[in-house]
Amino acid sequence: QVQLVESGGGLVQAGGSLRLSCAASGRTFSRYAMGWFRQAPGKEREFVAAISRSGGSTGYADSVKGRLTISRDNAKNTVYLLMNSLKPEDTAVYYCAADFPPTYDSAGYYATDLAVYDYWGQGTQVTVSS
């Protein structure tokens, strides 16, 4: 079992920044990749960013490349999403997710498909005003 708790969401003006955190408990955090996803009202949940268990490999949706940065601190069992240059279209509930048990036993692997992720946090709201 993995428990995930997100924090850091809020209301910000366009062009502003936020840092989301996701604290994990349960199974050894450094064993599995992590991802961030988001869901806007009336839309399907979509991939935002992912990071391998080692932190050495990352991937991003095209819509957020250059603005959002995913990172992790395995000593603190936490994954982060630094969000810069926010736009109104970034408004959504943001979820972190754990690829546990690991899909592949590879330090550099991460997944962009939400179906791979078995554990999810409760979500944190990010609202960007224009």
C-alpha positions as CSV (number, residue, x, y, z in Angstrom):
1,Q,0.0,0.0,0.0
2,V,1.0,3.6,-0.7
3,Q,-0.6,6.7,0.7
4,L,-0.2,10.0,-1.1
5,V,-1.1,13.4,0.2
6,E,-0.8,16.5,-2.0
7,S,-0.4,20.1,-0.8
8,G,0.5,23.5,-2.1
9,G,-2.4,24.3,-4.4
10,G,-4.1,27.7,-4.4
11,L,-5.2,30.8,-6.3
12,V,-2.5,32.6,-8.3
13,Q,-2.5,35.3,-11.0
14,A,-1.4,34.5,-14.5
15,G,2.4,34.5,-14.7
16,G,2.7,33.5,-11.1
17,S,4.2,30.4,-9.5
18,L,3.3,27.6,-7.2
19,R,5.0,24.6,-5.8
20,L,3.0,21.4,-5.3
21,S,4.2,18.7,-2.9
22,C,3.2,15.1,-2.6
23,A,4.2,13.2,0.5
24,A,4.2,9.4,0.2
25,S,4.1,6.8,3.0
26,G,4.0,3.1,3.0
27,R,6.2,1.2,0.6
28,T,9.8,2.3,0.0
29,F,9.5,5.5,-2.0
30,S,12.7,5.1,-3.9
31,R,11.5,1.9,-5.5
32,Y,8.9,3.4,-7.8
33,A,8.3,6.2,-10.3
34,M,5.9,9.1,-9.7
35,G,3.7,11.2,-11.8
36,W,1.6,14.3,-11.7
37,F,-1.7,14.5,-13.6
38,R,-4.5,17.1,-13.7
39,Q,-8.2,17.3,-14.4
40,A,-10.0,20.4,-15.4
41,P,-13.8,20.7,-15.1
42,G,-15.5,18.8,-17.8
43,K,-12.3,17.3,-19.1
44,E,-10.5,14.0,-18.7
45,R,-7.6,13.5,-16.4
46,E,-4.3,14.2,-18.3
47,F,-0.6,13.6,-17.9
48,V,1.5,16.5,-16.7
49,A,4.9,15.2,-15.6
50,A,6.6,12.1,-14.4
51,I,9.9,11.2,-12.8
52,S,11.8,7.9,-12.5
53,R,12.5,6.3,-9.1
54,S,16.1,7.6,-9.2
55,G,15.1,11.1,-10.2
56,G,17.4,11.0,-13.2
57,S,14.8,10.8,-15.9
58,T,11.8,13.1,-16.3
59,G,9.1,13.6,-18.8
60,Y,6.5,16.4,-19.5
61,A,3.4,17.1,-21.5
62,D,4.1,19.5,-24.3
63,S,1.7,22.0,-22.8
64,V,3.9,22.4,-19.7
65,K,7.4,22.0,-21.0
66,G,9.7,24.8,-20.0
67,R,7.3,26.0,-17.3
68,L,6.8,23.1,-14.9
69,T,9.5,21.1,-13.3
70,I,9.1,17.8,-11.5
71,S,11.6,16.7,-8.8
72,R,11.8,14.3,-5.9
73,D,13.6,13.9,-2.6
74,N,13.8,10.2,-1.8
75,A,15.1,11.0,1.7
76,K,11.9,12.9,2.4
77,N,9.6,10.6,0.5
78,T,8.3,13.6,-1.4
79,V,7.8,14.6,-5.1
80,Y,7.4,18.2,-6.1
81,L,6.0,20.1,-9.1
82,L,7.3,23.6,-9.5
83,M,5.0,25.6,-11.6
84,N,6.2,28.8,-13.2
85,S,4.6,31.2,-15.7
86,L,1.2,29.8,-14.9
87,K,-1.6,30.3,-17.4
88,P,-5.4,30.3,-16.8
89,E,-5.5,27.0,-18.8
90,D,-3.4,25.4,-16.1
91,T,-6.4,25.6,-13.8
92,A,-7.3,22.1,-12.6
93,V,-7.2,19.7,-9.8
94,Y,-3.7,18.3,-9.6
95,Y,-3.0,14.7,-8.6
96,C,0.2,12.8,-7.8
97,A,0.3,9.1,-8.5
98,A,2.6,6.2,-7.8
99,D,3.7,3.5,-10.2
100,F,3.6,0.8,-7.5
101,P,4.3,-2.0,-7.8
102,P,6.8,-0.8,-10.4
103,T,5.9,-1.6,-13.9
104,Y,9.6,-2.1,-14.8
105,D,12.6,-2.7,-12.6
106,S,14.6,0.2,-14.1
107,A,16.0,3.2,-12.3
108,G,15.4,5.3,-15.4
109,Y,11.8,4.3,-16.2
110,Y,8.7,6.5,-15.8
111,A,5.2,6.2,-17.4
112,T,3.0,8.9,-19.0
113,D,-0.1,6.6,-19.2
114,L,-2.3,7.1,-16.2
115,A,-3.5,3.5,-16.4
116,V,-0.1,2.4,-15.2
117,Y,-0.4,4.2,-11.9
118,D,-2.2,2.3,-9.1
119,Y,-2.1,4.8,-6.2
120,W,-3.4,8.3,-6.3
121,G,-3.6,11.2,-3.9
122,Q,-6.8,13.1,-3.2
123,G,-5.8,16.1,-5.4
124,T,-5.1,19.7,-4.8
125,Q,-6.8,22.6,-6.6
126,V,-4.8,25.1,-8.6
127,T,-6.7,28.1,-9.9
128,V,-5.0,30.7,-12.2
129,S,-6.8,33.9,-12.7
130,S,-6.3,36.1,-15.8
